[in-house]
Amino acid sequence: AAGRATARVAAELKRLVDARGAGLLAVGWPLEPSGREGARCREVRAFVEDVGRDLPPATFVDERRTTRMARDALAEAGASRRLAEKAEDSAAAALILEALLDDLNREEPRSRFF
């Protein structure tokens, strides 16, 4: 079942990439609070390797604190608790993308390309 689920995710990602003409995928990189790579990073890397065969390259972006930042931004914007719960993942994903774009504008980007 896991193989079929991975194949479905890969097909959906391919569809989205093709529809939007994406040339790079930004993937949240769940580092430990200390900044070290742990088990969750290994799981994410394995997942990207499984689904990424027919996709553009992926870059891993440090996602520490993005959920907290998203919650804070939604609260500051006056979002209801119900709306904030629904929008939290999307807001965190937007912060990850913003971090990648900021990083790519640096002279020496820190993002990791795979």
JOTAGI-V925397 format. One record per residue. N is the residue number from 1. PSI is psi as a letter, one per 30 degrees, with the letter a starting at -180 (NA if undefined). Layout:
# JOTAGI-V925397
{{N PSI} {N PSI}}
This chain:
# JOTAGI-V925397
{{1 e} {2 e} {3 e} {4 e} {5 e} {6 e} {7 e} {8 e} {9 e} {10 e} {11 e} {12 e} {13 e} {14 e} {15 e} {16 e} {17 e} {18 e} {19 e} {20 f} {21 h} {22 k} {23 f} {24 k} {25 k} {26 k} {27 k} {28 k} {29 j} {30 i} {31 l} {32 l} {33 f} {34 f} {35 f} {36 l} {37 k} {38 a} {39 e} {40 e} {41 e} {42 e} {43 e} {44 e} {45 e} {46 e} {47 e} {48 e} {49 e} {50 e} {51 f} {52 g} {53 e} {54 g} {55 l} {56 l} {57 l} {58 k} {59 k} {60 k} {61 k} {62 j} {63 g} {64 k} {65 f} {66 e} {67 e} {68 e} {69 e} {70 e} {71 e} {72 e} {73 e} {74 e} {75 e} {76 e} {77 f} {78 g} {79 k} {80 l} {81 e} {82 e} {83 e} {84 e} {85 e} {86 e} {87 f} {88 e} {89 e} {90 e} {91 e} {92 e} {93 e} {94 e} {95 e} {96 e} {97 e} {98 e} {99 e} {100 e} {101 e} {102 e} {103 e} {104 f} {105 f} {106 l} {107 e} {108 i} {109 k} {110 f} {111 l} {112 j} {113 k} {114 NA}}
